[in-house]
Amino acid sequence: MIVVFSIALALLILVIVVWMLLARKLREKYAVMWLIIGLAVLVLGVFPQLLLRLTETLGVQVPANLLFSLAIVLLLGVTLHLSWELSQAEDEIRRVAEEAAIARTEIAALHDRVADLERTAHRPGPGGTGA
């Protein structure tokens, strides 16, 4: 029963990731990670002996402990990666905001300069003609 559940879970993960990719709701760089996770769950679901052998090889008492340990390591890795991505995005947002503020200041200075030029152009000159 657990084998069927793990295979169904893996297939569900793969279908959701592919659907999100096709709907452009998930970027490719994140999809690769989830596809690898889905395929790993599928392989472990189809060949549960692999988990038993890996458990014996690593000296872990119970296969569930190995699964939970791997899940914790995976979640820490995903969290670290997402934190790095968030830091990169914050830097990009800060840089774009600074560039927008500089551009806004330059536009305001140009607007003031154009307004001054228009005022001096409309001011009557020494000959009495404006414009």
ROFIBA-851415 format. One record per residue: residue number from 1; z negated, y, x of N, C-alpha, C in turn. Coordinates in nm, 2 decimals, m for minus. Each point is the difference from the previous one (the first is absolute). Layout:
pos=NUM	n_z=Z	n_y=Y	n_x=X	ca_z=Z	ca_y=Y	ca_x=X	c_z=Z	c_y=Y	c_x=X
...
***
This chain:
pos=1	n_z=0.00	n_y=m0.12	n_x=0.08	ca_z=0.00	ca_y=0.12	ca_x=m0.08	c_z=0.00	c_y=0.13	c_x=0.09
pos=2	n_z=m0.08	n_y=m0.01	n_x=0.11	ca_z=0.00	ca_y=0.12	ca_x=0.08	c_z=0.13	c_y=0.02	c_x=0.07
pos=3	n_z=0.07	n_y=m0.11	n_x=0.03	ca_z=0.13	ca_y=0.02	ca_x=0.07	c_z=0.10	c_y=0.07	c_x=m0.10
pos=4	n_z=0.00	n_y=m0.04	n_x=m0.12	ca_z=0.09	ca_y=0.06	ca_x=m0.10	c_z=m0.04	c_y=0.15	c_x=m0.01
pos=5	n_z=m0.13	n_y=0.03	n_x=m0.01	ca_z=m0.04	ca_y=0.14	ca_x=m0.01	c_z=0.04	c_y=0.08	c_x=0.12
pos=6	n_z=m0.01	n_y=m0.05	n_x=0.12	ca_z=0.03	ca_y=0.07	ca_x=0.12	c_z=0.16	c_y=0.02	c_x=0.01
pos=7	n_z=0.07	n_y=m0.10	n_x=m0.04	ca_z=0.15	ca_y=0.02	ca_x=m0.01	c_z=0.04	c_y=0.10	c_x=m0.10
pos=8	n_z=m0.07	n_y=0.00	n_x=m0.12	ca_z=0.03	ca_y=0.10	ca_x=m0.10	c_z=m0.04	c_y=0.14	c_x=0.05
pos=9	n_z=m0.11	n_y=0.01	n_x=0.07	ca_z=m0.04	ca_y=0.13	ca_x=0.05	c_z=0.10	c_y=0.05	c_x=0.10
pos=10	n_z=0.04	n_y=m0.08	n_x=0.09	ca_z=0.09	ca_y=0.04	ca_x=0.10	c_z=0.14	c_y=0.04	c_x=m0.06
pos=11	n_z=0.04	n_y=m0.07	n_x=m0.10	ca_z=0.13	ca_y=0.03	ca_x=m0.06	c_z=m0.02	c_y=0.13	c_x=m0.08
pos=12	n_z=m0.11	n_y=0.02	n_x=m0.06	ca_z=m0.03	ca_y=0.13	ca_x=m0.07	c_z=0.00	c_y=0.12	c_x=0.09
pos=13	n_z=m0.06	n_y=m0.02	n_x=0.12	ca_z=0.00	ca_y=0.11	ca_x=0.10	c_z=0.14	c_y=0.03	c_x=0.04
pos=14	n_z=0.08	n_y=m0.10	n_x=0.03	ca_z=0.13	ca_y=0.02	ca_x=0.05	c_z=0.09	c_y=0.06	c_x=m0.11
pos=15	n_z=m0.01	n_y=m0.04	n_x=m0.12	ca_z=0.07	ca_y=0.06	ca_x=m0.11	c_z=m0.03	c_y=0.15	c_x=m0.02
pos=16	n_z=m0.13	n_y=0.03	n_x=0.00	ca_z=m0.05	ca_y=0.14	ca_x=m0.01	c_z=0.05	c_y=0.08	c_x=0.11
pos=17	n_z=m0.01	n_y=m0.05	n_x=0.12	ca_z=0.05	ca_y=0.08	ca_x=0.12	c_z=0.15	c_y=0.03	c_x=m0.01
pos=18	n_z=0.08	n_y=m0.10	n_x=m0.03	ca_z=0.14	ca_y=0.01	ca_x=m0.01	c_z=0.03	c_y=0.10	c_x=m0.12
pos=19	n_z=m0.07	n_y=m0.01	n_x=m0.11	ca_z=0.03	ca_y=0.09	ca_x=m0.11	c_z=m0.04	c_y=0.14	c_x=0.04
pos=20	n_z=m0.11	n_y=0.02	n_x=0.07	ca_z=m0.03	ca_y=0.14	ca_x=0.04	c_z=0.10	c_y=0.05	c_x=0.10
pos=21	n_z=0.05	n_y=m0.08	n_x=0.08	ca_z=0.10	ca_y=0.04	ca_x=0.10	c_z=0.13	c_y=0.04	c_x=m0.08
pos=22	n_z=0.04	n_y=m0.08	n_x=m0.09	ca_z=0.12	ca_y=0.03	ca_x=m0.08	c_z=m0.01	c_y=0.13	c_x=m0.08
pos=23	n_z=m0.12	n_y=0.02	n_x=m0.05	ca_z=m0.03	ca_y=0.12	ca_x=m0.09	c_z=m0.04	c_y=0.12	c_x=0.09
pos=24	n_z=0.01	n_y=m0.02	n_x=0.13	ca_z=m0.04	ca_y=0.11	ca_x=0.09	c_z=m0.14	c_y=0.05	c_x=m0.02
pos=25	n_z=m0.09	n_y=m0.08	n_x=m0.03	ca_z=m0.14	ca_y=0.03	ca_x=m0.02	c_z=m0.08	c_y=m0.04	c_x=0.13
pos=26	n_z=0.06	n_y=m0.07	n_x=0.09	ca_z=m0.06	ca_y=m0.04	ca_x=0.12	c_z=0.10	c_y=0.02	c_x=0.12
pos=27	n_z=m0.05	n_y=0.06	n_x=0.11	ca_z=0.09	ca_y=0.02	ca_x=0.11	c_z=0.01	c_y=m0.13	c_x=0.08
pos=28	n_z=0.11	n_y=m0.01	n_x=0.07	ca_z=0.03	ca_y=m0.13	ca_x=0.07	c_z=m0.10	c_y=m0.03	c_x=0.11
pos=29	n_z=m0.05	n_y=0.10	n_x=0.06	ca_z=m0.10	ca_y=m0.02	ca_x=0.11	c_z=m0.13	c_y=m0.07	c_x=m0.05
pos=30	n_z=m0.03	n_y=0.03	n_x=m0.13	ca_z=m0.12	ca_y=m0.06	ca_x=m0.06	c_z=0.04	c_y=m0.13	c_x=m0.06
pos=31	n_z=0.12	n_y=m0.02	n_x=m0.05	ca_z=0.04	ca_y=m0.12	ca_x=m0.06	c_z=0.01	c_y=m0.11	c_x=0.10
pos=32	n_z=0.03	n_y=0.02	n_x=0.12	ca_z=0.01	ca_y=m0.10	ca_x=0.10	c_z=m0.14	c_y=m0.07	c_x=0.02
pos=33	n_z=m0.10	n_y=0.08	n_x=0.00	ca_z=m0.14	ca_y=m0.05	ca_x=0.02	c_z=m0.03	c_y=m0.09	c_x=m0.12
pos=34	n_z=0.03	n_y=0.05	n_x=m0.12	ca_z=m0.04	ca_y=m0.08	ca_x=m0.12	c_z=0.09	c_y=m0.13	c_x=m0.02
pos=35	n_z=0.12	n_y=0.01	n_x=0.05	ca_z=0.09	ca_y=m0.12	ca_x=m0.01	c_z=m0.06	c_y=m0.10	c_x=0.10
pos=36	n_z=m0.04	n_y=0.04	n_x=0.12	ca_z=m0.06	ca_y=m0.10	ca_x=0.09	c_z=m0.12	c_y=m0.06	c_x=m0.06
pos=37	n_z=m0.09	n_y=0.08	n_x=m0.06	ca_z=m0.12	ca_y=m0.05	ca_x=m0.06	c_z=0.04	c_y=m0.10	c_x=m0.11
pos=38	n_z=0.09	n_y=0.04	n_x=m0.09	ca_z=0.04	ca_y=m0.09	ca_x=m0.10	c_z=0.06	c_y=m0.13	c_x=0.05
pos=39	n_z=0.08	n_y=0.00	n_x=0.10	ca_z=0.06	ca_y=m0.12	ca_x=0.06	c_z=m0.11	c_y=m0.08	c_x=0.07
pos=40	n_z=m0.10	n_y=0.06	n_x=0.06	ca_z=m0.11	ca_y=m0.08	ca_x=0.06	c_z=m0.08	c_y=m0.07	c_x=m0.11
pos=41	n_z=m0.02	n_y=0.07	n_x=m0.11	ca_z=m0.08	ca_y=m0.07	ca_x=m0.11	c_z=0.09	c_y=m0.11	c_x=m0.06
pos=42	n_z=0.13	n_y=0.02	n_x=0.00	ca_z=0.09	ca_y=m0.10	ca_x=m0.06	c_z=0.00	c_y=m0.13	c_x=0.10
pos=43	n_z=0.00	n_y=0.03	n_x=0.13	ca_z=0.00	ca_y=m0.11	ca_x=0.09	c_z=m0.13	c_y=m0.08	c_x=m0.01
pos=44	n_z=m0.11	n_y=0.07	n_x=0.00	ca_z=m0.13	ca_y=m0.06	ca_x=m0.01	c_z=m0.02	c_y=m0.07	c_x=m0.14
pos=45	n_z=0.07	n_y=0.05	n_x=m0.10	ca_z=m0.01	ca_y=m0.07	ca_x=m0.13	c_z=0.09	c_y=m0.13	c_x=0.00
pos=46	n_z=0.11	n_y=0.01	n_x=0.06	ca_z=0.09	ca_y=m0.12	ca_x=0.00	c_z=m0.05	c_y=m0.11	c_x=0.10
pos=47	n_z=m0.06	n_y=0.05	n_x=0.11	ca_z=m0.05	ca_y=m0.09	ca_x=0.10	c_z=m0.15	c_y=0.02	c_x=0.03
pos=48	n_z=m0.08	n_y=m0.04	n_x=m0.09	ca_z=m0.15	ca_y=0.03	ca_x=0.02	c_z=m0.06	c_y=m0.07	c_x=0.12
pos=49	n_z=0.07	n_y=m0.10	n_x=0.05	ca_z=m0.05	ca_y=m0.07	ca_x=0.12	c_z=0.00	c_y=0.10	c_x=0.12
pos=50	n_z=0.09	n_y=0.10	n_x=0.00	ca_z=0.00	ca_y=0.09	ca_x=0.11	c_z=m0.13	c_y=0.08	c_x=0.01
pos=51	n_z=m0.06	n_y=0.03	n_x=m0.11	ca_z=m0.13	ca_y=0.07	ca_x=0.00	c_z=m0.11	c_y=m0.09	c_x=0.05
pos=52	n_z=0.01	n_y=m0.13	n_x=m0.04	ca_z=m0.10	ca_y=m0.10	ca_x=0.05	c_z=0.01	c_y=m0.01	c_x=0.15
pos=53	n_z=0.12	n_y=m0.02	n_x=0.05	ca_z=0.02	ca_y=m0.01	ca_x=0.15	c_z=m0.04	c_y=0.13	c_x=0.07
pos=54	n_z=0.03	n_y=0.11	n_x=m0.05	ca_z=m0.04	ca_y=0.13	ca_x=0.06	c_z=m0.15	c_y=0.01	c_x=0.00
pos=55	n_z=m0.06	n_y=m0.05	n_x=m0.11	ca_z=m0.15	ca_y=0.01	ca_x=m0.01	c_z=m0.06	c_y=m0.09	c_x=0.11
pos=56	n_z=0.05	n_y=m0.12	n_x=0.02	ca_z=m0.05	ca_y=m0.09	ca_x=0.10	c_z=0.03	c_y=0.05	c_x=0.14
pos=57	n_z=0.12	n_y=0.06	n_x=0.02	ca_z=0.03	ca_y=0.06	ca_x=0.13	c_z=m0.09	c_y=0.11	c_x=0.04
pos=58	n_z=m0.03	n_y=0.09	n_x=m0.09	ca_z=m0.08	ca_y=0.11	ca_x=0.03	c_z=m0.15	c_y=m0.03	c_x=m0.01
pos=59	n_z=m0.04	n_y=m0.11	n_x=m0.05	ca_z=m0.14	ca_y=m0.04	ca_x=0.00	c_z=m0.07	c_y=0.06	c_x=m0.11
pos=60	n_z=0.06	n_y=0.03	n_x=m0.11	ca_z=m0.06	ca_y=0.06	ca_x=m0.12	c_z=m0.05	c_y=m0.12	c_x=m0.08
pos=61	n_z=m0.11	n_y=0.02	n_x=m0.06	ca_z=m0.06	ca_y=m0.11	ca_x=m0.08	c_z=0.08	c_y=m0.03	c_x=m0.13
pos=62	n_z=0.03	n_y=0.11	n_x=m0.08	ca_z=0.06	ca_y=m0.02	ca_x=m0.13	c_z=0.13	c_y=0.08	c_x=0.00
pos=63	n_z=0.10	n_y=m0.05	n_x=m0.06	ca_z=0.13	ca_y=0.07	ca_x=0.00	c_z=m0.01	c_y=0.13	c_x=m0.08
pos=64	n_z=m0.09	n_y=0.01	n_x=m0.10	ca_z=m0.02	ca_y=0.12	ca_x=m0.08	c_z=m0.05	c_y=0.11	c_x=0.09
pos=65	n_z=m0.09	n_y=m0.03	n_x=0.10	ca_z=m0.05	ca_y=0.10	ca_x=0.09	c_z=0.11	c_y=0.06	c_x=0.08
pos=66	n_z=0.09	n_y=m0.09	n_x=0.05	ca_z=0.12	ca_y=0.05	ca_x=0.07	c_z=0.08	c_y=0.09	c_x=m0.08
pos=67	n_z=0.03	n_y=m0.04	n_x=m0.13	ca_z=0.08	ca_y=0.09	ca_x=m0.08	c_z=m0.07	c_y=0.13	c_x=m0.02
pos=68	n_z=m0.13	n_y=0.00	n_x=m0.03	ca_z=m0.07	ca_y=0.13	ca_x=m0.02	c_z=0.00	c_y=0.08	c_x=0.13
pos=69	n_z=m0.01	n_y=m0.06	n_x=0.11	ca_z=0.00	ca_y=0.07	ca_x=0.13	c_z=0.14	c_y=0.06	c_x=0.02
pos=70	n_z=0.10	n_y=m0.07	n_x=m0.03	ca_z=0.14	ca_y=0.05	ca_x=0.02	c_z=0.02	c_y=0.11	c_x=m0.10
pos=71	n_z=m0.05	n_y=m0.01	n_x=m0.12	ca_z=0.02	ca_y=0.10	ca_x=m0.10	c_z=m0.07	c_y=0.13	c_x=0.04
pos=72	n_z=m0.12	n_y=m0.01	n_x=0.06	ca_z=m0.07	ca_y=0.12	ca_x=0.04	c_z=0.08	c_y=0.07	c_x=0.12
pos=73	n_z=0.04	n_y=m0.08	n_x=0.09	ca_z=0.08	ca_y=0.05	ca_x=0.11	c_z=0.12	c_y=0.07	c_x=m0.05
pos=74	n_z=0.07	n_y=m0.07	n_x=m0.09	ca_z=0.12	ca_y=0.06	ca_x=m0.06	c_z=m0.02	c_y=0.13	c_x=m0.07
pos=75	n_z=m0.11	n_y=0.01	n_x=m0.08	ca_z=m0.04	ca_y=0.12	ca_x=m0.07	c_z=m0.04	c_y=0.11	c_x=0.10
pos=76	n_z=m0.06	n_y=m0.03	n_x=0.10	ca_z=m0.04	ca_y=0.10	ca_x=0.10	c_z=0.13	c_y=0.05	c_x=0.07
pos=77	n_z=0.09	n_y=m0.08	n_x=0.03	ca_z=0.13	ca_y=0.04	ca_x=0.05	c_z=0.08	c_y=0.09	c_x=m0.09
pos=78	n_z=0.00	n_y=m0.04	n_x=m0.13	ca_z=0.07	ca_y=0.08	ca_x=m0.10	c_z=m0.06	c_y=0.14	c_x=m0.01
pos=79	n_z=m0.14	n_y=0.00	n_x=0.00	ca_z=m0.07	ca_y=0.12	ca_x=m0.01	c_z=0.03	c_y=0.09	c_x=0.12
pos=80	n_z=m0.01	n_y=m0.05	n_x=0.11	ca_z=0.03	ca_y=0.07	ca_x=0.12	c_z=0.14	c_y=0.06	c_x=0.00
pos=81	n_z=0.10	n_y=m0.08	n_x=m0.04	ca_z=0.14	ca_y=0.05	ca_x=0.00	c_z=0.01	c_y=0.11	c_x=m0.10
pos=82	n_z=m0.06	n_y=m0.02	n_x=m0.12	ca_z=0.01	ca_y=0.11	ca_x=m0.10	c_z=m0.07	c_y=0.13	c_x=0.04
pos=83	n_z=m0.11	n_y=m0.02	n_x=0.07	ca_z=m0.07	ca_y=0.12	ca_x=0.06	c_z=0.09	c_y=0.07	c_x=0.10
pos=84	n_z=0.07	n_y=m0.07	n_x=0.08	ca_z=0.09	ca_y=0.06	ca_x=0.10	c_z=0.11	c_y=0.07	c_x=m0.08
pos=85	n_z=0.06	n_y=m0.06	n_x=m0.10	ca_z=0.11	ca_y=0.06	ca_x=m0.08	c_z=m0.05	c_y=0.13	c_x=m0.07
pos=86	n_z=m0.13	n_y=m0.01	n_x=m0.05	ca_z=m0.05	ca_y=0.12	ca_x=m0.06	c_z=m0.02	c_y=0.11	c_x=0.09
pos=87	n_z=m0.05	n_y=m0.03	n_x=0.13	ca_z=m0.01	ca_y=0.10	ca_x=0.10	c_z=0.13	c_y=0.07	c_x=0.03
pos=88	n_z=0.10	n_y=m0.09	n_x=0.02	ca_z=0.14	ca_y=0.06	ca_x=0.03	c_z=0.05	c_y=0.09	c_x=m0.12
pos=89	n_z=m0.03	n_y=m0.04	n_x=m0.12	ca_z=0.05	ca_y=0.08	ca_x=m0.11	c_z=m0.08	c_y=0.13	c_x=m0.01
pos=90	n_z=m0.13	n_y=0.00	n_x=0.03	ca_z=m0.08	ca_y=0.12	ca_x=0.00	c_z=0.05	c_y=0.10	c_x=0.11
pos=91	n_z=0.04	n_y=m0.05	n_x=0.11	ca_z=0.05	ca_y=0.08	ca_x=0.11	c_z=0.14	c_y=0.06	c_x=m0.04
pos=92	n_z=0.08	n_y=m0.08	n_x=m0.07	ca_z=0.13	ca_y=0.05	ca_x=m0.04	c_z=m0.02	c_y=0.11	c_x=m0.11
pos=93	n_z=m0.09	n_y=m0.02	n_x=m0.09	ca_z=m0.03	ca_y=0.09	ca_x=m0.11	c_z=m0.05	c_y=0.13	c_x=0.06
pos=94	n_z=m0.09	n_y=0.00	n_x=0.10	ca_z=m0.06	ca_y=0.12	ca_x=0.06	c_z=0.11	c_y=0.07	c_x=0.07
pos=95	n_z=0.09	n_y=m0.07	n_x=0.07	ca_z=0.11	ca_y=0.07	ca_x=0.07	c_z=0.10	c_y=0.07	c_x=m0.09
pos=96	n_z=0.03	n_y=m0.07	n_x=m0.11	ca_z=0.09	ca_y=0.06	ca_x=m0.10	c_z=m0.06	c_y=0.12	c_x=m0.07
pos=97	n_z=m0.13	n_y=m0.01	n_x=m0.03	ca_z=m0.07	ca_y=0.12	ca_x=m0.06	c_z=0.00	c_y=0.11	c_x=0.10
pos=98	n_z=m0.02	n_y=m0.02	n_x=0.13	ca_z=0.00	ca_y=0.11	ca_x=0.09	c_z=0.14	c_y=0.06	c_x=0.01
pos=99	n_z=0.10	n_y=m0.08	n_x=0.00	ca_z=0.14	ca_y=0.05	ca_x=0.01	c_z=0.03	c_y=0.08	c_x=m0.13
pos=100	n_z=m0.05	n_y=m0.05	n_x=m0.11	ca_z=0.03	ca_y=0.08	ca_x=m0.13	c_z=m0.08	c_y=0.13	c_x=0.00
pos=101	n_z=m0.12	n_y=0.01	n_x=0.06	ca_z=m0.07	ca_y=0.12	ca_x=0.01	c_z=0.07	c_y=0.10	c_x=0.09
pos=102	n_z=0.05	n_y=m0.05	n_x=0.11	ca_z=0.07	ca_y=0.09	ca_x=0.10	c_z=0.13	c_y=0.05	c_x=m0.07
pos=103	n_z=0.07	n_y=m0.09	n_x=m0.07	ca_z=0.13	ca_y=0.04	ca_x=m0.06	c_z=m0.03	c_y=0.10	c_x=m0.11
pos=104	n_z=m0.11	n_y=m0.02	n_x=m0.08	ca_z=m0.04	ca_y=0.10	ca_x=m0.10	c_z=m0.03	c_y=0.13	c_x=0.05
pos=105	n_z=m0.07	n_y=0.01	n_x=0.12	ca_z=m0.04	ca_y=0.12	ca_x=0.06	c_z=0.13	c_y=0.07	c_x=0.05
pos=106	n_z=0.09	n_y=m0.07	n_x=0.06	ca_z=0.13	ca_y=0.06	ca_x=0.05	c_z=0.08	c_y=0.05	c_x=m0.12
pos=107	n_z=0.00	n_y=m0.07	n_x=m0.11	ca_z=0.08	ca_y=0.05	ca_x=m0.12	c_z=m0.07	c_y=0.13	c_x=m0.05
pos=108	n_z=m0.13	n_y=0.00	n_x=m0.01	ca_z=m0.07	ca_y=0.12	ca_x=m0.04	c_z=0.03	c_y=0.12	c_x=0.09
pos=109	n_z=0.01	n_y=m0.02	n_x=0.13	ca_z=0.03	ca_y=0.11	ca_x=0.09	c_z=0.14	c_y=0.04	c_x=m0.02
pos=110	n_z=0.09	n_y=m0.09	n_x=m0.01	ca_z=0.14	ca_y=0.04	ca_x=m0.03	c_z=0.02	c_y=0.07	c_x=m0.13
pos=111	n_z=m0.08	n_y=m0.04	n_x=m0.10	ca_z=0.01	ca_y=0.06	ca_x=m0.13	c_z=m0.05	c_y=0.15	c_x=0.01
pos=112	n_z=m0.11	n_y=0.02	n_x=0.07	ca_z=m0.05	ca_y=0.14	ca_x=0.03	c_z=0.10	c_y=0.08	c_x=0.07
pos=113	n_z=0.07	n_y=m0.06	n_x=0.10	ca_z=0.09	ca_y=0.07	ca_x=0.08	c_z=0.12	c_y=0.04	c_x=m0.08
pos=114	n_z=0.05	n_y=m0.09	n_x=m0.09	ca_z=0.12	ca_y=0.03	ca_x=m0.09	c_z=m0.04	c_y=0.11	c_x=m0.09
pos=115	n_z=m0.13	n_y=0.00	n_x=m0.06	ca_z=m0.04	ca_y=0.10	ca_x=m0.09	c_z=m0.01	c_y=0.14	c_x=0.07
pos=116	n_z=m0.05	n_y=0.00	n_x=0.13	ca_z=0.00	ca_y=0.13	ca_x=0.07	c_z=0.14	c_y=0.05	c_x=0.02
pos=117	n_z=0.10	n_y=m0.09	n_x=0.04	ca_z=0.14	ca_y=0.04	ca_x=0.02	c_z=0.06	c_y=0.06	c_x=m0.13
pos=118	n_z=m0.03	n_y=m0.07	n_x=m0.11	ca_z=0.05	ca_y=0.05	ca_x=m0.13	c_z=m0.06	c_y=0.14	c_x=m0.03
pos=119	n_z=m0.13	n_y=0.02	n_x=0.02	ca_z=m0.06	ca_y=0.13	ca_x=m0.02	c_z=0.07	c_y=0.11	c_x=0.08
pos=120	n_z=0.02	n_y=m0.03	n_x=0.13	ca_z=0.06	ca_y=0.10	ca_x=0.08	c_z=0.14	c_y=0.02	c_x=m0.03
pos=121	n_z=0.07	n_y=m0.10	n_x=m0.05	ca_z=0.14	ca_y=0.02	ca_x=m0.04	c_z=0.01	c_y=0.09	c_x=m0.12
pos=122	n_z=m0.09	n_y=m0.02	n_x=m0.10	ca_z=0.00	ca_y=0.08	ca_x=m0.12	c_z=m0.06	c_y=0.14	c_x=0.01
pos=123	n_z=m0.07	n_y=0.02	n_x=0.11	ca_z=m0.06	ca_y=0.13	ca_x=0.02	c_z=0.11	c_y=0.11	c_x=0.03
pos=124	n_z=m0.01	n_y=0.11	n_x=m0.06	ca_z=0.10	ca_y=0.11	ca_x=0.03	c_z=0.00	c_y=0.04	c_x=0.14
pos=125	n_z=0.11	n_y=0.00	n_x=0.06	ca_z=0.02	ca_y=0.03	ca_x=0.14	c_z=0.00	c_y=0.16	c_x=0.02
pos=126	n_z=0.03	n_y=0.04	n_x=0.12	ca_z=0.00	ca_y=0.14	ca_x=0.03	c_z=0.12	c_y=0.07	c_x=m0.08
pos=127	n_z=0.10	n_y=m0.07	n_x=m0.03	ca_z=0.12	ca_y=0.06	ca_x=m0.07	c_z=m0.03	c_y=0.00	c_x=m0.15
pos=128	n_z=m0.10	n_y=m0.06	n_x=m0.05	ca_z=m0.03	ca_y=0.00	ca_x=m0.14	c_z=0.05	c_y=m0.12	c_x=m0.08
pos=129	n_z=0.08	n_y=m0.09	n_x=0.07	ca_z=0.05	ca_y=m0.11	ca_x=m0.07	c_z=m0.09	c_y=m0.12	c_x=0.03
pos=130	n_z=m0.04	n_y=m0.07	n_x=m0.10	ca_z=m0.08	ca_y=m0.12	ca_x=0.01	c_z=0.09	c_y=m0.12	c_x=0.04
pos=131	n_z=m0.02	n_y=m0.11	n_x=m0.02	ca_z=0.07	ca_y=m0.12	ca_x=0.02	c_z=0.09	c_y=0.01	c_x=0.12
***
